[in-house]
């Protein structure tokens, strides 16, 4: 690591560049190469530690000498914006001079926080337009404006960073490559005489991924996932190899078996009728002659083995017709066998495939599916997740080791100033005591007063609200008007703070939860009245508790506690519910009663710890959740542009009444739900519909992208639980609503 001794901020001048070139001309020794490493606190995108002192206004957005000793001979300089965020630039080769006025202007634009915010707002607005099926009349003009903004951004980055492919140049960042390629293709498709509209709509969707580099947390997660994926290359190849092996075995065992069906064997007087109906002797192709179970869409499968499914009397098992699921479920070729095995590996609707094979081939082949389920669903999946977890922990440990620096780098500027003042004060006090002059005692007291007043000023500067608000709160929210009121306050304080009061309130909360659990539909009038009276009683108890605590603690002290604020919100909700329940559309307030259960966290330490753990987990995963949502949004927009028109044009292929099914991609909402369903593990049925409207070669790449990348993002167990619960909610909502 670099030395913890902080280097002061110095403007980057021509002399600084000459010194860098002299240092780079010297060959560093091997010891220096091994010991000198980049300082993790001084990485690009991080905030400059306060140990380097205040940032003068004259140095904001101006080239400064690199404070990290690792970059001493790398010919780089840094620029800090108002938020002290570090930006690092190269000083030479394929770029304008750092002292060029044009480059200085573009650097100031690039490092300004408003520039990043402006680009982020533009991208989000563009995402809204991508999700719309019918754009307004002014849509093309607005899209041209957005294209101009993206072009301006690229020009600013090119001038500020340079066009070379080094670490701090424009083309040294893969995200810049993506942005440049999309913008260039957009210009070509707009102004070229050739028709690139269909391809342009797909390539333009890559603009959504621009959100990732604009968020440092998402960008870090993507880097970690890519690094983990590189370590999983061997496991991925091994998985594909075993999938291919078992697919070949499945072809040898079940090729053509899923076409076995029970055919009605004609009587002597029925042959002519069947021949005349078909016009040729191949009457076995007529689906009316197959045996169907009641309510089933496909014919009953059968087999010629004794342990397979047998046909009823009057039918014979023959190999005819098409495979189940419109011909998409079979082992007749390597591709279809591979798709079936991949379906088993991901455990999507596996029981249907089990039944089809057992009916057509025999129960003995259950061993094949047991081996497949154990090998892929348990062993390979566990191996994959284990290596992914190990890779993630290694990345996390590496980041933690980099973050372990001297405590001096972690101190804030006010703390350093306070320690400096305290040290100077002690030094002066010791000198004064040595002199021990009577006249010095007064000076010593004055110095102590000055130190105390300075500490108070520092404390006031750290307050979140202006000082006038604190003065207002202490004047009007602290009630100590009369001795009688203070006696009442003391009496109420003893009551409300008594342990038996806490026990009584805990029992009331538990009883209230039981009352909520007793609600059902339909309820008798008597039960409804009892529950309504109980609800009013509990609201009265909680309201009395709030009033007593406000009296005992003053409003100022009461609302300083987070649990008290939560209790007051519950009380206000209960009182509002009593008066607004009868209004149309406000009955939803009843569902918020369940929030009363969280009041147990105040009196139940274990429950409180569990709630804090869950909240901290959600906060820690916020960037990963945002990354997952970005990927889902991107996949939904791509699916809308790829297959939306196909679902409308070939809807009769998937529905006899030519009506859109529940799951389609004709609009963004249904496309998003479809992607969400794929991530939840249910993808094979929607893939069959996609085959019918768009073709096999078009649908398989999209579905594999969503499944593989989505599984990588949601392989964490907490994500599986989170998405599983949400999938159930969406499923019920979708089926009940539609």
Secondary structure, DSSP 8 states (H G I E B T S, - for coil): ---SS-----B--HHHHHHHHHHHHS---HHHHHH----GGGSTTSB--GGG----GGGTTSEEE-S-GGGTTTTEEEEE-TT-BEEEEE-SSSS--TT-HHHHHHHHHHH-HHHHHHHHHHHHHHHHHHT-SS--TTHHHHHHHHHHHHHHHHHHHHHHH-SS-STTSGGGSHHHHHHHHHHHHHHHHHH-SS--HHHHHHHHGGGGGHHHHHSHHHHHHHHHHHHHHHHTHHHHHHHHHHHHHHHHHHHHHHTTGGGEEEEE---TTTHHHHHHHHSSS-GGG-GGGB---TT-SS--B--SSTTS----TTEEEEE-S--TGGGTS--SSHHHHHHHHHHHHTTSSHHHHHHHHHHHH-GGGHHHHHHHIIIIIIIIHHHHHHHHHHHHHHHHHHHHHHH---GGGG--HHHHHHHHHHHHHHHHHHHHHHHT-HHHHHHHHHHHHHHHHHHHHHHHHT-SS-HHHHHHHHHHS-----HHHHHHHHHHHHHHTSHHHHHHHHHHHHHHHHHHHT--SS--HHHHHHHHHHHHHHHHHHHHHHHHHHHHHHHHHHTTSHHHHHHHHHHHHHHHHHHHTTSTT-GGGGGGGGGGGGGHHHH-HHHHHHHHHHHHHHHHTHHHHHHHHHHHHHHHHHHHHHHHHHHHHTGGGT-TT----SS--SSHHHHHHHHHHHHTT--HHHHHHHHHHH-HHHHHHHHHHHHHHHHHHH-SHHHHHHHHHHHHHHHHHHHHH-
